[in-house]
Amino acid sequence: MTDIVATNAMAEPADHSSHYGTGGAINKTGFAWAIFEWARNPYYILVVIYIFAPYFAREIIGADVRASGILDGLSPEEAQQTLNAKGQSAIAAVTKGAGLVAAFTAPFLGAALDRGGLRKPLLAIFLGIITLMSWMLWYAIPGEGGLSTTTVTIVLMVAYVCYTYSEVTHNSMLAVSGAQKSLPAISGLGLALGNLSAALLMLALVLMFTLPAMNQWPFAEPLFGVDASKFEIQRLAGPICAACLAVFSIPFFMYAEDGGTKGASWIQAFKDGANGVVKTIREASHYREMMKYLIARMLYADAMAAFLALGAVYVSLFLGWGILEMTIYAVFGSIWAFGGGIFGGWLDTKLGPKIALIIEIVVMVTSLVLQLSITRETLFFGLIDNALVWDGIIFKSLSDVVYLGTISIVAVTATASISSSRSMLVHLAPPGRSGEFFGLYAIAGTVTVWIGPMLVEFFTNAFNSQRIGMASIAMLFVIGLGVLTTVKMDKTA
């Protein structure tokens, strides 16, 4: 995840970092900034994490693997393990590829935003591309009936990169959205609204399509003629997110503060920004604690991004969850994530952002270990045998129920950690220069975003094991946490 606060349009960025807005999270400009995440974040949650990515891994990549013949001669257990590993590896490769593109380009966008003109027109371009790419996912059908696997991969990568660009640009407008003391609350509200929006959309998918298809309730059949046998429920995630983005971003464009400079040249801004990236890095070397924090964030944020983006694919393949289980899982997680945005702001206020971050990261690592201890046969690395809990249509076993419960912990702490990370940057930045250091914050958030997926892809393929692939994420968490504990919170350090 990336964050920037803006400055201006000349060769040297003007110091706008002290020019904060007024009001709080429920003020017009603060709420307009936050509601943008209501419009955009469902794409990441429904497509990148919970609904479309597991479908792509299991059905589209699975169809390709079966057609390739590499499963011939394998036992059913070996064939399923290979299918799962190939699916998880494919999603990791998409995330890695898009992350590499973002790593080499987003920092320059961030630097240009410090010097460029109005941001809303630029943001509208990024959102338009995401909307188009999201709509195209409707045509992602296994086999030869729709877009090719390569085309779907490109669509996902383009949308992912533009999502990163939109995040950089949107976050560059945070400082002018409200008073300085209100920024953590505004940031947390945005995250909360984004997750609430996604939860409502997924609940609609369940009630309107999934349950009618499986249980003829609450309707005798899926509405609008949706055919579950053709994977139309999973494919609908794309068009639904496209519509949400197009409609609900309107209040943001109407009422949010832009923070840019009218009439400034973007061409000159990108030229000056490229030089500014190098200069900002050199200047930051004088601020030892800030640099340690940015290195720590680079590591733990990369781990968290991989954990979130690949976790749903993992459970879908490893525990064999279908569309109904994954949708309920996503709704449950998004509801808890809504609370995580509020909880993060509260925890920062009570304990300070550093202690809050340490707690959040430790809990995420613990949750990852707990999830990896669960299989279809046992829990807690074999200490408890799996058992039937009830004879319902979903989450029948103890493994299913316990794994479902872990998402509540992950959702709260992951969302809270994003809010805490932003707050810690504001706390550490030298007085009057937070804009420049949010530029470095953006660089730290993009330059290594590909490492987590690369580790998962490598270890999954090397051991033909989903569990070992996902376990590699813990290394980044632990190293990042170790660096974070050494950061001193004195701004003058």
Secondary structure as UniProt FT lines:
FT   TURN            17..18
FT   TURN            25..26
FT   HELIX           28..42
FT   HELIX           43..50
FT   HELIX           52..55
FT   HELIX           56..60
FT   HELIX           61..68
FT   TURN            69..73
FT   HELIX           76..113
FT   TURN            114..115
FT   HELIX           119..136
FT   HELIX           137..139
FT   TURN            142..145
FT   HELIX           149..171
FT   HELIX           175..177
FT   HELIX           180..182
FT   HELIX           183..205
FT   HELIX           206..210
FT   HELIX           211..215
FT   HELIX           223..225
FT   HELIX           228..230
FT   HELIX           232..248
FT   HELIX           250..255
FT   TURN            262..263
FT   HELIX           266..284
FT   TURN            285..286
FT   HELIX           288..318
FT   HELIX           323..351
FT   HELIX           353..372
FT   STRAND          378..379
FT   TURN            380..383
FT   STRAND          384..385
FT   HELIX           398..428
FT   TURN            431..432
FT   HELIX           434..446
FT   TURN            447..450
FT   HELIX           451..463
FT   HELIX           466..471
FT   HELIX           473..484
FT   TURN            485..486
FT   TURN            491..492
//
